[in-house]
């Protein structure tokens, strides 16, 4: 899926971190961003303190606005609802 004028798609992702904690974020390059989280680089103070154990789910969206809205909604969910969302958008 590509946005208008050839813009890169955005991805909303859910990580399971140390201790079973969950982290939601957005990016245009999922592989790069997960590697940054694992390496403790760039932003995400939470994942520096709670390193990611695995990528639970990814959803591709056409633009940044849609991704930010979904990320905000996902962060408001209870843990059980986040895990249910992850089942719908699970990675292989």
Secondary structure, DSSP 8 states (H G I E B T S, - for coil): ---GGG---EEEEEEEEGGG-EEEEEES-HHHHHHHHHHT-SS-HHHHHS-EEEEEEEEEESSHHHHHHHHHHHHHS-HHHHHHHHHHTB--
